[in-house]
Amino acid sequence: MERVAVIGSGDLGFQISRMLMEDDRFDFIGFYDDFEKVGTKKYGFQVMGNIASLKEHFTKGTFDSVLLGIGYNHMVLREQLYEELSTDIPFATFIHSTSFIDSSASIADGVILYPGCIIDQRVKVGVNCILNLGCTIAHDTTIGAHSFLSPRVALAGFINVGPKVNLGINTIVIDNIDICANTRTGGGAVVTKNIESSGLYLGVPAKLINK
């Protein structure tokens, strides 16, 4: 059983901890958080330390791997923490038991797949991505590192999503689309053309609102 610590003890960290506790492949150890006092109880589990203490605790054998429970409001921080920590500390990969992953798909370290995700043939999901409830990713699509897909995002085939992309709830992207790094979409957006400039896209079809 893999012993996993979660970085961040807010709402997202709590969701991840619950999924870990309900999966007999994992043993949830506790939280690491820079904004909570060490020893504080969050949702019945202890804040084990701050982020600076992770490497020391890993060396001491406190846990086997970590997952990032930091959400889409902190995309740059998500990338920074992964890059800083992953050279010394393994990142777990969590795939909920109700998700379907085709055998030809590639799921990288640090990825979290929530319940009900469908990952089709030859899909590639980069490091440290979160795919929330019920995301559907069709064949030959690539999702760049550190991206965050909200519930019910649907990506058709042959899509290339860049790194640090945040797709809002129920976003739909048609086939053969490229989405550049640092793009955000609002809830219900429908992307029908390549996105070449980062910023917030809303509507049907999705249009740039602000950079």
Backbone bond lengths (Angstrom), bond angles and torsions (degrees), N, CA, C in turn:
res aa  C-N    CA-C-N  psi(-1)  N-CA   C-N-CA  omega(-1)  CA-C   N-CA-C  phi
1 M - - - 1.468 - - 1.525 109.46 -
2 E 1.329 115.82 129.98 1.455 121.10 -177.02 1.530 110.29 -85.32
3 R 1.329 115.43 123.77 1.462 121.40 -179.38 1.533 108.82 -87.98
4 V 1.347 115.92 118.23 1.464 120.95 -171.24 1.522 110.27 -120.19
5 A 1.335 115.89 132.80 1.457 122.61 170.37 1.526 108.51 -103.20
6 V 1.328 116.23 148.58 1.460 121.84 -179.33 1.523 109.46 -112.10
7 I 1.321 115.77 129.72 1.461 122.01 178.12 1.523 108.07 -89.80
8 G 1.324 115.65 114.19 1.463 121.38 -176.01 1.510 110.53 105.70
9 S 1.336 116.83 126.87 1.467 120.15 -175.83 1.524 112.46 -117.56
10 G 1.336 116.40 22.88 1.459 120.05 175.60 1.518 111.90 -83.15
11 D 1.331 116.59 -158.25 1.458 121.01 -175.21 1.527 112.46 -59.93
12 L 1.329 116.86 -43.81 1.466 119.81 -179.81 1.520 110.74 -65.95
13 G 1.330 116.65 -44.47 1.461 119.72 177.27 1.518 111.96 -58.54
14 F 1.342 116.02 -38.86 1.464 119.70 178.40 1.531 111.08 -65.15
15 Q 1.335 117.37 -43.55 1.468 119.59 177.22 1.520 111.19 -57.42
16 I 1.330 115.60 -46.01 1.460 119.47 -179.09 1.522 110.94 -63.84
17 S 1.324 116.80 -41.55 1.468 119.78 179.51 1.525 111.17 -61.80
18 R 1.329 117.10 -38.59 1.473 120.44 179.32 1.526 111.04 -64.32
19 M 1.328 116.67 -42.59 1.467 119.26 179.23 1.528 111.04 -65.14
20 L 1.325 116.26 -39.53 1.469 119.47 177.70 1.522 110.90 -62.74
21 M 1.330 117.02 -42.87 1.465 120.63 -177.53 1.525 112.25 -66.29
22 E 1.326 116.76 -27.55 1.463 120.52 -178.41 1.529 112.80 -90.05
23 D 1.322 117.15 4.30 1.463 122.56 -177.68 1.524 108.88 -117.21
24 D 1.328 116.44 119.89 1.466 119.10 -174.11 1.521 113.94 -75.31
25 R 1.332 117.50 1.51 1.468 120.20 173.54 1.527 111.79 -83.36
26 F 1.348 116.50 -14.17 1.456 120.70 -171.95 1.521 111.28 -127.97
27 D 1.325 114.68 152.71 1.459 122.78 173.37 1.523 106.97 -124.25
28 F 1.339 116.51 108.27 1.461 120.30 -179.96 1.525 109.20 -74.67
29 I 1.348 116.13 124.73 1.457 121.95 -173.96 1.521 112.51 -92.27
30 G 1.331 116.80 -43.22 1.458 121.16 -177.12 1.517 110.48 158.18
31 F 1.347 114.73 -173.20 1.459 121.48 -174.88 1.527 111.77 -106.56
32 Y 1.343 114.69 154.63 1.461 122.64 167.00 1.520 106.81 -124.72
33 D 1.343 116.02 129.09 1.464 118.92 -170.60 1.530 108.64 -154.51
34 D 1.330 116.30 131.73 1.463 121.13 178.54 1.518 112.87 -79.17
35 F 1.327 117.54 -10.41 1.453 120.39 -173.23 1.531 113.12 -114.23
36 E 1.312 116.76 11.87 1.460 121.92 176.06 1.520 108.95 -128.63
37 K 1.311 116.53 144.79 1.462 121.37 179.39 1.522 110.19 -67.92
38 V 1.329 115.74 135.41 1.469 120.55 178.37 1.526 109.39 -59.11
39 G 1.320 116.28 132.33 1.454 122.38 -177.97 1.511 114.01 96.48
40 T 1.340 116.37 -12.84 1.464 120.39 176.71 1.528 110.25 -62.29
41 K 1.313 116.70 142.43 1.464 121.64 175.28 1.519 109.54 -91.38
42 K 1.335 116.39 124.15 1.458 122.17 173.96 1.523 107.66 -120.20
43 Y 1.338 116.00 117.99 1.461 121.73 179.60 1.538 111.00 56.71
44 G 1.323 116.16 30.88 1.455 120.64 178.18 1.516 114.99 87.75
45 F 1.345 116.89 -1.42 1.462 120.34 179.21 1.517 110.01 -120.03
46 Q 1.314 115.12 151.77 1.457 121.37 -172.36 1.516 112.68 -82.24
47 V 1.343 115.03 143.32 1.460 120.47 164.66 1.520 106.35 -78.75
48 M 1.321 116.19 110.19 1.467 122.63 -170.53 1.524 112.77 -78.29
49 G 1.334 116.31 -25.02 1.454 120.02 -177.79 1.510 110.54 172.19
50 N 1.329 115.78 -176.42 1.456 120.18 174.35 1.526 109.29 -94.24
51 I 1.324 115.51 177.45 1.457 119.35 -175.11 1.530 111.24 -64.12
52 A 1.336 116.56 -34.66 1.468 120.23 -179.54 1.528 112.81 -63.32
53 S 1.320 116.98 -21.83 1.469 120.57 -178.16 1.527 113.35 -88.78
54 L 1.333 117.99 -4.33 1.462 120.90 -174.23 1.523 113.08 -60.20
55 K 1.325 117.42 -46.55 1.465 119.99 -176.18 1.525 110.98 -64.01
56 E 1.334 116.67 -42.24 1.464 120.00 178.21 1.523 111.05 -62.06
57 H 1.334 117.07 -45.29 1.463 120.86 -178.56 1.527 111.41 -66.73
58 F 1.335 116.83 -36.74 1.469 119.13 176.54 1.526 110.71 -63.82
59 T 1.315 116.84 -43.28 1.468 121.09 179.22 1.526 111.08 -61.46
60 K 1.326 116.40 -33.63 1.468 121.09 179.30 1.531 112.44 -79.16
61 G 1.328 117.27 -6.98 1.456 120.80 177.67 1.510 114.94 86.21
62 T 1.342 117.28 21.90 1.462 120.50 -179.62 1.529 111.67 -66.10
63 F 1.321 117.15 -34.79 1.458 122.39 179.91 1.525 109.16 -148.37
64 D 1.336 115.76 166.92 1.469 121.16 -179.51 1.523 113.05 -97.70
65 S 1.332 117.12 -30.36 1.456 121.62 -175.75 1.521 109.25 -160.08
66 V 1.344 115.01 172.05 1.464 120.29 -179.40 1.525 110.09 -131.38
67 L 1.329 114.85 162.39 1.458 123.54 168.47 1.517 108.44 -133.50
68 L 1.324 115.99 149.04 1.463 121.13 -179.99 1.524 110.79 -90.96
69 G 1.331 115.75 118.68 1.452 121.61 175.73 1.513 111.37 -103.67
70 I 1.328 116.18 45.42 1.462 123.02 -179.63 1.528 107.30 -117.41
71 G 1.328 116.26 130.78 1.454 119.63 -165.89 1.515 116.22 -97.38
72 Y 1.326 115.34 -163.11 1.463 122.99 -168.74 1.523 114.03 -71.85
73 N 1.324 118.25 -12.24 1.456 119.55 175.51 1.527 112.57 -77.05
74 H 1.314 116.18 -5.85 1.468 121.07 -175.71 1.529 109.81 -136.51
75 M 1.326 116.18 55.09 1.466 120.52 -174.54 1.525 112.28 -64.87
76 V 1.322 117.25 -40.63 1.465 120.11 179.94 1.519 110.26 -65.80
77 L 1.324 117.11 -42.16 1.459 120.97 178.02 1.519 111.16 -62.67
78 R 1.320 117.66 -38.83 1.460 120.60 177.47 1.535 110.65 -56.86
79 E 1.327 115.44 -46.37 1.463 119.61 178.79 1.527 111.40 -65.23
80 Q 1.329 116.92 -45.24 1.457 120.75 -177.68 1.522 111.84 -59.95
81 L 1.307 116.49 -46.33 1.462 119.96 -178.37 1.521 111.39 -65.06
82 Y 1.319 116.49 -41.60 1.465 118.30 178.70 1.522 110.48 -61.90
83 E 1.317 116.63 -47.06 1.468 119.79 -177.81 1.524 111.54 -64.81
84 E 1.319 117.79 -36.82 1.464 121.23 -179.39 1.525 112.52 -72.08
85 L 1.319 116.63 -37.90 1.456 120.49 -171.34 1.522 114.27 -93.04
86 S 1.325 117.21 -30.08 1.465 119.89 -168.86 1.524 113.57 -69.39
87 T 1.328 117.71 -16.50 1.470 119.52 177.24 1.519 111.93 -72.50
88 D 1.345 116.56 -21.74 1.463 120.76 -176.36 1.528 113.78 -119.06
89 I 1.323 116.87 -23.16 1.464 121.18 -174.00 1.526 109.31 -125.93
90 P 1.335 119.05 128.70 1.471 120.37 177.07 1.530 111.43 -66.93
91 F 1.315 115.45 142.96 1.457 121.47 171.33 1.522 108.57 -101.37
92 A 1.315 115.55 132.63 1.464 120.37 176.85 1.529 109.37 -71.51
93 T 1.319 115.85 165.36 1.465 122.76 168.15 1.522 106.75 -122.55
94 F 1.336 116.50 121.32 1.456 119.98 -178.10 1.520 110.19 -111.88
95 I 1.324 116.10 120.21 1.463 123.20 176.39 1.521 107.49 -121.27
96 H 1.317 116.68 113.35 1.465 119.52 -178.22 1.523 110.42 -61.27
97 S 1.311 115.87 145.28 1.469 121.36 -174.31 1.522 113.22 -63.32
98 T 1.337 117.97 -19.57 1.471 120.20 179.80 1.524 112.73 -90.71
99 S 1.317 117.66 -0.86 1.467 120.75 177.34 1.520 110.25 -85.62
100 F 1.339 115.41 149.27 1.462 121.24 175.79 1.515 109.20 -107.14
101 I 1.337 116.07 126.45 1.460 122.03 178.79 1.526 107.77 -123.28
102 D 1.328 117.43 116.80 1.461 119.91 176.07 1.532 109.59 -63.17
103 S 1.316 115.93 146.03 1.463 120.55 -175.60 1.525 113.25 -64.39
104 S 1.324 117.32 -19.69 1.466 120.81 179.52 1.527 112.82 -89.24
105 A 1.321 117.57 -4.71 1.464 121.23 -179.14 1.523 110.41 -78.16
106 S 1.331 115.46 158.27 1.463 122.48 179.95 1.525 108.94 -122.95
107 I 1.340 115.55 120.51 1.460 121.91 -178.71 1.525 107.63 -118.42
108 A 1.321 118.00 118.65 1.464 122.07 -171.71 1.528 112.09 -85.44
109 D 1.319 115.44 174.82 1.461 122.28 179.15 1.529 110.84 -62.99
110 G 1.317 115.41 145.80 1.449 121.31 176.26 1.506 115.22 80.99
111 V 1.332 117.57 -1.37 1.466 121.16 -179.04 1.530 109.92 -75.94
112 I 1.330 115.63 141.69 1.464 122.70 175.60 1.524 107.78 -123.54
113 L 1.332 116.25 118.52 1.461 122.01 176.37 1.523 108.41 -109.60
114 Y 1.313 115.83 116.00 1.461 122.31 179.63 1.544 110.71 -72.90
115 P 1.330 117.33 173.66 1.463 119.81 179.53 1.520 113.17 -56.73
116 G 1.328 115.36 142.46 1.450 121.81 169.89 1.510 116.81 80.92
117 C 1.316 118.07 11.00 1.466 119.26 177.71 1.527 110.58 -75.48
118 I 1.323 115.87 147.34 1.462 122.35 176.47 1.527 107.96 -123.21
119 I 1.322 115.35 120.18 1.462 122.26 -177.81 1.522 107.32 -117.90
120 D 1.303 117.11 112.59 1.465 123.67 -169.86 1.537 111.31 -86.59
121 Q 1.313 114.60 -172.55 1.464 122.13 -174.81 1.527 112.57 -59.74
122 R 1.343 114.71 134.43 1.467 123.92 171.83 1.528 113.80 60.06
123 V 1.303 117.15 19.97 1.463 120.76 173.15 1.529 109.37 -71.94
124 K 1.321 116.62 144.27 1.457 122.12 175.86 1.526 108.75 -123.88
125 V 1.331 115.44 124.33 1.465 121.14 177.62 1.526 107.49 -113.98
126 G 1.333 116.97 119.68 1.455 122.31 -174.95 1.514 113.52 -74.52
127 V 1.305 115.91 173.48 1.462 121.92 -174.91 1.526 111.67 -59.49
128 N 1.342 114.08 145.31 1.463 122.34 167.90 1.526 113.12 63.08
129 C 1.325 117.38 29.98 1.469 120.98 176.21 1.522 110.25 -91.56
130 I 1.317 116.07 151.15 1.462 122.69 171.25 1.517 108.36 -119.74
131 L 1.335 115.44 125.66 1.466 122.18 172.71 1.516 106.59 -114.30
132 N 1.317 115.88 110.66 1.454 121.28 -174.17 1.532 111.03 -77.51
133 L 1.312 116.45 -170.03 1.465 123.44 -169.75 1.523 113.31 -51.09
134 G 1.330 116.43 125.06 1.449 121.87 167.09 1.513 116.79 68.65
135 C 1.314 118.50 27.72 1.470 119.88 176.44 1.533 110.16 -72.94
136 T 1.325 115.61 142.24 1.463 121.86 177.83 1.520 108.89 -120.39
137 I 1.333 115.78 121.85 1.459 121.44 -178.69 1.526 107.40 -121.23
138 A 1.327 116.19 113.19 1.463 121.16 -175.58 1.532 110.86 -81.43
139 H 1.305 114.76 173.28 1.460 124.60 -170.67 1.530 113.99 -52.61
140 D 1.330 115.01 143.40 1.467 123.29 170.32 1.523 114.28 63.42
141 T 1.300 116.60 24.53 1.462 121.15 177.27 1.521 109.97 -100.00
142 T 1.323 116.17 144.63 1.461 122.53 179.92 1.525 109.44 -119.40
143 I 1.320 115.84 133.43 1.461 122.03 176.79 1.526 107.84 -113.91
144 G 1.321 116.38 121.68 1.454 121.47 -175.06 1.518 113.33 -71.84
145 A 1.321 114.97 161.79 1.458 122.77 -175.67 1.532 112.25 -56.15
146 H 1.338 114.95 145.34 1.471 124.32 171.50 1.523 113.18 67.14
147 S 1.317 117.83 18.93 1.468 120.45 179.86 1.525 110.74 -84.25
148 F 1.331 115.42 159.40 1.470 122.71 -177.10 1.514 108.22 -132.92
149 L 1.336 115.88 115.02 1.462 121.81 178.60 1.520 108.44 -106.76
150 S 1.316 116.33 122.93 1.459 122.62 -179.22 1.535 110.68 -75.67
151 P 1.344 117.80 172.52 1.462 119.56 -177.64 1.527 113.49 -55.07
152 R 1.337 114.48 141.39 1.470 124.82 172.26 1.528 114.15 65.25
153 V 1.311 117.63 21.95 1.462 118.78 171.32 1.525 108.56 -65.41
154 A 1.336 116.89 137.99 1.470 121.79 179.93 1.522 109.18 -126.95
155 L 1.327 115.83 117.78 1.461 121.96 178.99 1.518 108.72 -113.02
156 A 1.332 116.63 126.14 1.462 121.13 176.32 1.530 109.41 -75.98
157 G 1.337 116.41 -171.43 1.458 120.98 -174.22 1.524 114.13 -78.18
158 F 1.343 114.91 158.18 1.464 123.07 173.95 1.530 113.11 58.75
159 I 1.324 116.21 38.76 1.461 121.63 177.25 1.529 108.53 -100.95
160 N 1.305 115.86 143.92 1.461 121.41 175.18 1.525 108.83 -120.09
161 V 1.330 115.91 107.19 1.463 122.03 178.70 1.524 107.61 -98.11
162 G 1.319 116.78 124.82 1.454 121.35 -178.40 1.517 112.78 -72.95
163 P 1.322 117.30 178.59 1.467 121.36 179.49 1.532 112.40 -72.02
164 K 1.340 114.68 153.85 1.468 123.57 176.52 1.529 111.98 56.07
165 V 1.310 117.06 40.24 1.463 122.27 176.47 1.526 108.75 -96.14
166 N 1.320 116.44 136.70 1.461 122.65 177.98 1.522 108.92 -118.25
167 L 1.331 116.18 107.54 1.465 121.49 179.33 1.519 108.99 -98.77
168 G 1.338 116.49 122.57 1.455 122.21 -176.32 1.514 113.02 -71.79
169 I 1.316 115.71 168.83 1.455 122.52 -174.78 1.530 110.95 -55.89
170 N 1.340 115.30 134.93 1.468 123.35 177.93 1.526 114.33 63.87
171 T 1.331 116.73 19.89 1.465 118.61 172.87 1.528 109.53 -64.80
172 I 1.334 116.42 138.11 1.460 122.90 176.03 1.526 108.24 -120.02
173 V 1.322 116.52 134.33 1.458 121.60 177.03 1.530 107.48 -125.31
174 I 1.340 116.70 123.94 1.459 119.57 179.99 1.528 109.94 -74.99
175 D 1.314 116.85 173.13 1.461 122.18 -172.34 1.534 112.54 -69.55
176 N 1.344 114.27 156.83 1.467 123.41 174.70 1.532 113.29 60.31
177 I 1.317 115.91 41.80 1.461 121.53 -179.68 1.532 109.55 -112.74
178 D 1.337 116.19 141.42 1.455 122.85 170.98 1.523 109.29 -107.62
179 I 1.335 115.84 133.16 1.467 121.63 178.26 1.524 107.55 -122.00
180 C 1.324 117.03 121.94 1.466 120.36 -173.80 1.524 111.44 -75.59
181 A 1.316 115.30 166.19 1.469 122.53 -179.63 1.524 111.12 -58.16
182 N 1.335 115.08 150.07 1.470 123.46 172.54 1.525 113.86 67.05
183 T 1.324 116.55 21.32 1.463 121.20 176.00 1.524 110.32 -82.77
184 R 1.335 116.39 145.54 1.462 122.69 172.02 1.527 109.06 -125.76
185 T 1.328 116.40 143.06 1.463 120.29 171.51 1.522 109.24 -123.01
186 G 1.324 115.46 147.12 1.454 120.74 175.81 1.514 111.23 -82.61
187 G 1.323 115.72 169.92 1.448 121.24 -179.84 1.520 112.15 -58.12
188 G 1.337 116.33 132.84 1.446 122.07 176.18 1.512 115.73 77.44
189 A 1.321 117.81 6.71 1.466 119.92 179.19 1.524 110.42 -64.90
190 V 1.326 115.68 146.34 1.463 121.68 175.59 1.524 107.95 -121.45
191 V 1.328 115.54 113.88 1.464 121.05 -176.34 1.525 108.34 -93.92
192 T 1.333 115.94 117.83 1.464 121.29 -176.45 1.526 112.70 -117.14
193 K 1.349 116.89 -6.44 1.461 121.16 179.34 1.526 109.02 -135.39
194 N 1.330 116.46 157.45 1.450 120.30 175.89 1.525 110.82 -55.31
195 I 1.337 115.52 141.62 1.464 121.52 174.33 1.516 107.50 -106.14
196 E 1.336 115.85 114.22 1.462 121.21 -174.63 1.522 113.01 -110.23
197 S 1.334 117.68 -9.90 1.464 122.58 178.16 1.522 108.68 -123.59
198 S 1.330 116.67 128.00 1.460 120.10 -178.58 1.520 110.31 -68.90
199 G 1.321 115.90 154.02 1.456 122.12 -179.65 1.515 109.37 152.52
200 L 1.333 115.90 -168.60 1.460 122.29 -179.87 1.517 109.45 -99.03
201 Y 1.343 115.22 126.76 1.465 122.05 -179.69 1.523 108.92 -116.10
202 L 1.332 115.82 131.79 1.462 121.98 -179.16 1.516 110.32 -131.30
203 G 1.346 115.57 155.13 1.452 120.75 166.79 1.513 115.57 97.32
204 V 1.355 113.40 -178.11 1.461 123.10 -179.59 1.530 107.83 -129.90
205 P 1.324 118.72 107.19 1.465 126.50 -5.79 1.535 110.62 -72.79
206 A 1.323 116.46 160.33 1.462 121.13 -176.40 1.524 111.16 -65.36
207 K 1.340 115.65 133.48 1.463 121.81 178.09 1.525 109.88 -129.85
208 L 1.326 115.18 149.54 1.458 121.34 -179.70 1.527 109.92 -67.59
209 I 1.339 115.29 126.19 1.468 121.30 179.02 1.524 110.76 -100.64
210 N 1.341 116.01 -47.73 1.465 120.01 175.10 1.507 110.18 -154.70
211 K 1.329 115.54 156.71 1.461 121.50 -179.91 1.517 110.65 -96.58
